[in-house]
Amino acid sequence: MRAVVFEEFKTFPTIKDVERPKPRAGEVLLKVAGAGACHSDVAIYNDFEAGGPGAVPPPFTLGHENSGWVEELGEGVEGFNVGDAYLVYGPIGCGHCKACSRGQDTYCENAAKMPYLGVGLGRDGGMAEYVSVPARNLVPLGDADPVAAAPLADAALTPYHAIKQALPHLAGGGKYALVIGLGGLGQIAVQILKALTGATVIATDMKEDAMRKAEEAGAVTVSGGEGQAQRIRDITGGRGVDAAFDFVGVGPTVQTAAASMARLSRLTVVGIAGGTLEWSFFTNPYESVVTNTYWGTIEDLHEVVDMYKAGQIVPEVHRFSMDEALDAYRKLQAGEISGRAVMVPHGS
């Protein structure tokens, strides 16, 4: 079968013929319906250094946002029917620590001892014709379109988890939420906030077309540049926002979010661009929390799929064939894709 393979750090991936995986005990082989191309993939092959923070040693097949149809069951697996569609929960932890027991493999206590971080993160992922995954990591899609659902595994799960953790700050009337960065995750974050809260959603990005899409989803937009934080505060009557979500994570975006916060608020940095923030008792709004989140739990993903089926989350998907998979990554790097590029290996 063909697959998009990450072979060396600082090297663009290649499409190669590789052996079709065989599901081991407790695993399910999926015929891939869709695999989302994510900026995290670009960081894996383009930004990280061997042995550095976040680096996952190659070679392996990329793709951590995956959906597919059951093709074959491994030893001991029951309760799945060949041909049924599933979404894949990407993180894979040890399976027996406290975090994994509650379905939060992202925070596995034994991650340092694991041979990989997840599907498409050290273990072969779904940028291929077939992928083998633990049966536990499958979330049923029913009759929902699995190709359009593929990005839900990260582009929806990640903002959903961050927003779910911040919901107490958005409960009640007169609340404000801020979304910084309106790429694939940020656009879905606006949809989730509108579905789960009554807050006024303020969204900002450097791209005008991205802000127009956020407006269509119900957000109030603020352009970047000088005075950005003050314009955000003006919308709130000067008080500041109750919850902010930075999906970029560079220094200026983190600082803009921090300057926009109200007292008793929560700022969640989701983007992993390495930005820093200087904290002071005299400038931080009282009891305003700055935190970060990474991906989400498998329970969260079940809830994301429920929202998708209800029409509350509608990912913007651009489909690419296997022959076009590398073009998808090139366009992603060049900033030419809004929404999510999804590789469809078996046709539309």
C-alpha positions as CSV (number, residue, x, y, z in Angstrom):
1,M,0.0,0.0,0.0
2,R,1.0,3.6,-0.3
3,A,1.7,5.9,2.6
4,V,3.1,9.4,3.4
5,V,6.2,8.7,5.4
6,F,8.3,11.0,7.6
7,E,11.9,9.6,7.2
8,E,14.2,12.3,8.5
9,F,14.1,15.5,10.6
10,K,14.1,18.8,8.6
11,T,13.1,16.7,5.5
12,F,9.8,16.9,3.6
13,P,7.9,13.6,3.7
14,T,7.6,11.2,0.8
15,I,5.0,8.9,-0.6
16,K,6.3,5.3,-0.4
17,D,5.1,1.8,-0.9
18,V,5.0,0.1,2.5
19,E,3.7,-3.2,3.8
20,R,0.0,-3.2,4.7
21,P,-0.3,-3.5,8.5
22,K,-1.7,-6.6,10.2
23,P,-3.8,-5.9,13.3
24,R,-2.3,-7.4,16.4
25,A,-4.2,-8.7,19.4
26,G,-6.7,-6.0,20.6
27,E,-6.4,-4.0,17.4
28,V,-8.6,-3.2,14.4
29,L,-7.4,-2.6,10.8
30,L,-9.2,0.3,9.2
31,K,-9.5,1.0,5.5
32,V,-8.7,4.8,5.7
33,A,-11.6,7.1,4.8
34,G,-9.8,10.3,5.5
35,A,-6.7,11.6,7.2
36,G,-6.3,15.2,8.1
37,A,-3.1,17.2,7.4
38,C,-2.3,19.2,10.5
39,H,0.3,21.9,11.4
40,S,1.6,19.5,14.0
41,D,2.7,17.2,11.2
42,V,4.6,20.1,9.6
43,A,6.3,20.7,13.0
44,I,7.2,17.0,13.2
45,Y,9.2,16.9,10.0
46,N,10.1,20.6,9.5
47,D,10.7,22.2,12.9
48,F,11.7,19.7,15.5
49,E,15.3,18.6,16.1
50,A,16.4,15.1,16.9
51,G,16.4,14.6,20.6
52,G,14.7,18.0,21.2
53,P,11.4,18.8,23.0
54,G,8.4,17.4,21.1
55,A,10.6,15.4,18.7
56,V,9.3,11.9,17.7
57,P,12.0,9.7,16.1
58,P,11.4,8.7,12.4
59,P,10.6,6.8,10.3
60,F,6.8,6.4,10.5
61,T,3.7,7.2,8.5
62,L,2.1,10.6,9.3
63,G,-1.5,11.2,10.1
64,H,-3.1,11.6,13.6
65,E,-6.6,12.8,12.4
66,N,-8.1,9.6,11.0
67,S,-11.3,7.9,10.1
68,G,-12.1,4.7,8.3
69,W,-14.1,1.6,7.8
70,V,-13.4,-1.7,9.7
71,E,-11.5,-4.0,7.4
72,E,-10.2,-6.7,9.8
73,L,-10.2,-7.6,13.5
74,G,-7.2,-8.6,15.5
75,E,-7.2,-11.5,18.0
76,G,-9.6,-11.1,20.9
77,V,-11.5,-8.1,19.3
78,E,-15.3,-8.4,19.3
79,G,-18.2,-6.0,18.8
80,F,-17.1,-4.5,15.5
81,N,-18.6,-5.2,12.1
82,V,-16.6,-5.1,8.9
83,G,-17.6,-2.0,6.9
84,D,-18.7,0.2,9.9
85,A,-17.2,3.7,10.1
86,Y,-15.2,4.9,13.0
87,L,-13.2,7.9,14.1
88,V,-9.7,7.3,15.7
89,Y,-8.7,8.7,19.0
90,G,-5.0,9.4,18.2
91,P,-3.2,9.4,21.6
92,I,-2.0,6.1,22.9
93,G,-0.7,5.8,26.5
94,C,0.3,2.9,28.7
95,G,-3.4,2.0,29.3
96,H,-3.1,1.4,33.0
97,C,-2.0,4.6,34.8
98,K,-4.6,7.0,36.4
99,A,-4.6,9.3,33.3
100,C,-5.1,6.5,30.8
101,S,-7.8,4.9,33.1
102,R,-9.9,8.0,32.7
103,G,-9.3,8.1,28.9
104,Q,-6.7,10.9,29.0
105,D,-3.8,9.2,27.2
106,T,-2.4,12.6,26.4
107,Y,-1.2,12.9,30.0
108,C,0.0,9.3,30.4
109,E,2.2,9.0,33.5
110,N,4.4,6.6,31.6
111,A,4.7,8.5,28.4
112,A,8.5,8.6,28.6
113,K,8.6,4.8,28.6
114,M,6.3,4.4,25.6
115,P,7.7,3.6,22.1
116,Y,5.4,6.3,20.6
117,L,2.9,9.0,21.6
118,G,0.1,7.9,19.3
119,V,-1.2,7.1,15.9
120,G,0.8,9.2,13.5
121,L,3.1,10.3,16.3
122,G,5.8,7.6,16.4
123,R,3.4,4.9,15.5
124,D,2.3,4.5,11.8
125,G,-0.6,6.9,11.2
126,G,-3.5,7.2,8.7
127,M,-1.8,9.0,5.8
128,A,-2.0,5.6,4.1
129,E,-4.5,3.3,2.6
130,Y,-4.9,1.3,5.8
131,V,-4.0,1.9,9.5
132,S,-4.1,-0.4,12.5
133,V,-5.3,1.0,15.8
134,P,-6.2,-0.2,19.3
135,A,-9.9,-1.2,19.4
136,R,-10.3,1.0,22.5
137,N,-9.4,4.1,20.4
138,L,-12.4,3.8,18.0
139,V,-15.4,6.1,18.3
140,P,-18.4,5.1,16.1
141,L,-19.6,7.4,13.4
142,G,-22.8,5.6,12.4
143,D,-24.1,7.1,9.1
144,A,-22.1,10.3,9.4
145,D,-19.6,11.1,6.6
146,P,-16.3,9.7,7.8
147,V,-14.2,11.8,5.4
148,A,-15.6,15.1,6.7
149,A,-15.3,13.7,10.2
150,A,-11.6,13.0,10.1
151,P,-10.5,16.4,11.4
152,L,-12.6,16.0,14.4
153,A,-9.9,13.8,16.0
154,D,-7.7,16.9,16.6
155,A,-9.1,20.1,15.0
156,A,-12.3,19.7,17.0
157,L,-11.2,17.5,20.0
158,T,-8.4,20.0,21.0
159,P,-10.6,23.1,21.2
160,Y,-13.5,21.1,22.6
161,H,-11.3,20.0,25.6
162,A,-9.9,23.5,26.2
163,I,-13.4,25.0,26.1
164,K,-15.0,22.3,28.2
165,Q,-12.4,23.0,30.9
166,A,-13.2,26.7,30.8
167,L,-17.0,26.4,30.8
168,P,-17.4,27.5,34.5
169,H,-15.9,30.9,33.5
170,L,-18.6,31.3,30.8
171,A,-21.6,30.2,32.7
172,G,-24.3,32.9,33.1
173,G,-25.2,36.0,31.2
174,G,-23.0,38.8,30.0
175,K,-19.9,36.6,29.4
176,Y,-17.3,37.1,26.8
177,A,-15.0,34.5,25.1
178,L,-11.9,35.3,22.9
179,V,-10.6,33.1,20.1
180,I,-7.2,34.1,18.7
181,G,-6.1,32.3,15.5
182,L,-8.9,31.3,13.0
183,G,-7.3,28.4,11.3
184,G,-8.8,24.9,11.4
185,L,-9.0,24.7,15.2
186,G,-10.0,28.3,15.8
187,Q,-13.0,28.2,13.4
188,I,-14.3,25.1,15.1
189,A,-13.7,26.7,18.5
190,V,-16.1,29.5,17.5
191,Q,-18.7,26.9,16.5
192,I,-18.3,25.0,19.8
193,L,-18.5,28.2,21.9
194,K,-21.7,29.2,20.2
195,A,-23.2,25.8,20.7
196,L,-22.2,25.3,24.4
197,T,-22.4,28.8,25.8
198,G,-24.4,32.1,25.6
199,A,-21.2,34.1,25.6
200,T,-20.4,36.8,23.1
201,V,-17.6,35.3,21.0
202,I,-14.8,37.7,20.0
203,A,-12.5,36.3,17.3
204,T,-9.3,37.7,15.8
205,D,-6.8,36.8,13.0
206,M,-4.6,38.5,10.6
207,K,-6.5,37.1,7.6
208,E,-9.7,39.0,6.6
209,D,-11.3,35.9,5.0
210,A,-10.8,33.9,8.2
211,M,-12.5,36.6,10.2
212,R,-15.4,36.7,7.7
213,K,-15.9,33.0,8.2
214,A,-15.9,33.5,12.0
215,E,-18.5,36.2,11.6
216,E,-20.7,33.8,9.6
217,A,-20.5,31.4,12.6
218,G,-21.7,34.2,15.0
219,A,-18.5,35.8,16.2
220,V,-17.7,39.5,16.6
221,T,-14.3,40.1,15.0
222,V,-11.4,42.4,15.8
223,S,-8.5,43.0,13.4
224,G,-4.9,42.7,14.5
225,G,-2.4,45.5,14.9
226,E,-1.8,48.4,17.3
227,G,-4.5,48.8,19.9
228,Q,-5.9,45.3,19.4
229,A,-6.3,44.4,23.0
230,Q,-8.0,47.7,23.8
231,R,-10.5,47.1,21.0
232,I,-11.2,43.7,22.5
233,R,-11.7,45.3,25.9
234,D,-14.0,48.0,24.4
235,I,-16.4,45.3,23.2
236,T,-16.6,44.0,26.8
237,G,-17.3,47.5,28.2
238,G,-13.7,47.7,29.4
239,R,-14.0,44.7,31.8
240,G,-12.1,42.1,29.7
241,V,-13.0,38.6,28.5
242,D,-13.9,35.8,30.8
243,A,-12.2,33.1,28.8
244,A,-9.6,33.3,26.1
245,F,-8.2,30.6,23.8
246,D,-5.0,31.2,21.9
247,F,-4.7,28.8,19.0
248,V,-1.4,30.3,17.8
249,G,0.8,30.5,20.8
250,V,3.5,33.0,19.7
251,G,4.6,35.7,22.0
252,P,2.5,38.5,20.6
253,T,-0.7,36.4,20.6
254,V,-0.2,35.2,24.2
255,Q,0.5,38.8,25.3
256,T,-2.6,40.1,23.5
257,A,-4.8,37.5,25.2
258,A,-3.3,38.3,28.6
259,A,-3.9,42.0,28.1
260,S,-7.6,41.2,27.3
261,M,-8.4,39.3,30.4
262,A,-11.0,40.2,33.1
263,R,-10.6,39.3,36.8
264,L,-11.5,35.7,37.7
265,S,-10.9,34.7,34.1
266,R,-9.1,31.8,32.3
267,L,-6.6,32.1,29.5
268,T,-5.8,28.8,27.7
269,V,-2.8,28.6,25.4
270,V,-3.5,25.8,22.9
271,G,-1.0,26.7,20.1
272,I,2.5,25.2,20.6
273,A,4.5,28.0,18.9
274,G,6.6,28.5,22.1
275,G,5.5,32.0,23.1
276,T,6.2,33.2,26.6
277,L,4.4,35.6,29.0
278,E,5.9,37.7,31.8
279,W,3.7,37.5,34.9
280,S,3.4,40.1,37.7
281,F,1.2,40.3,40.7
282,F,0.5,43.9,39.9
283,T,-0.5,43.4,36.3
284,N,-2.3,40.1,36.3
285,P,-6.0,40.5,36.9
286,Y,-6.9,39.1,40.3
287,E,-7.5,35.3,40.2
288,S,-7.1,35.2,36.4
289,V,-5.6,31.8,35.5
290,V,-3.1,31.2,32.7
291,T,-2.9,27.5,31.6
292,N,-2.5,25.2,28.7
293,T,-4.1,22.1,27.3
294,Y,-3.1,19.3,25.0
295,W,-5.5,17.4,22.8
296,G,-8.3,15.8,24.9
297,T,-9.8,12.6,26.3
298,I,-11.5,9.8,24.5
299,E,-14.7,10.7,26.3
300,D,-14.4,14.2,24.9
301,L,-14.1,12.7,21.4
302,H,-17.4,10.8,21.8
303,E,-19.0,14.1,22.8
304,V,-17.4,15.9,19.8
305,V,-18.9,13.2,17.5
306,D,-22.3,13.8,19.1
307,M,-22.0,17.5,18.3
308,Y,-20.9,16.7,14.7
309,K,-23.9,14.4,14.2
310,A,-26.2,17.1,15.5
311,G,-24.8,19.6,13.0
312,Q,-23.2,21.8,15.7
313,I,-19.7,21.3,14.4
314,V,-19.2,21.6,10.6
315,P,-15.5,21.3,9.6
316,E,-14.4,23.0,6.4
317,V,-12.8,20.2,4.5
318,H,-10.7,20.3,1.3
319,R,-10.2,16.8,-0.1
320,F,-6.9,15.6,-1.7
321,S,-6.2,12.2,-3.3
322,M,-3.2,10.1,-2.2
323,D,-1.3,11.5,-5.3
324,E,-2.0,15.0,-4.0
325,A,-1.1,14.3,-0.4
326,L,2.3,16.1,-0.5
327,D,0.6,19.0,-2.3
328,A,-1.7,19.3,0.7
329,Y,1.3,19.6,3.1
330,R,3.0,22.2,0.8
331,K,-0.2,24.3,0.7
332,L,-0.5,23.9,4.5
333,Q,3.0,25.2,5.0
334,A,2.4,28.1,2.6
335,G,-0.7,29.2,4.5
336,E,-2.9,28.5,1.4
337,I,-5.4,26.3,3.1
338,S,-8.3,27.5,5.3
339,G,-10.1,24.8,7.2
340,R,-8.6,21.3,7.0
341,A,-6.9,19.4,4.2
342,V,-8.0,15.8,4.2
343,M,-6.3,13.0,2.3
344,V,-8.8,10.6,0.8
345,P,-6.8,7.5,-0.3
346,H,-9.7,5.5,-1.8
347,G,-11.5,8.2,-3.8
348,S,-14.3,10.5,-2.9
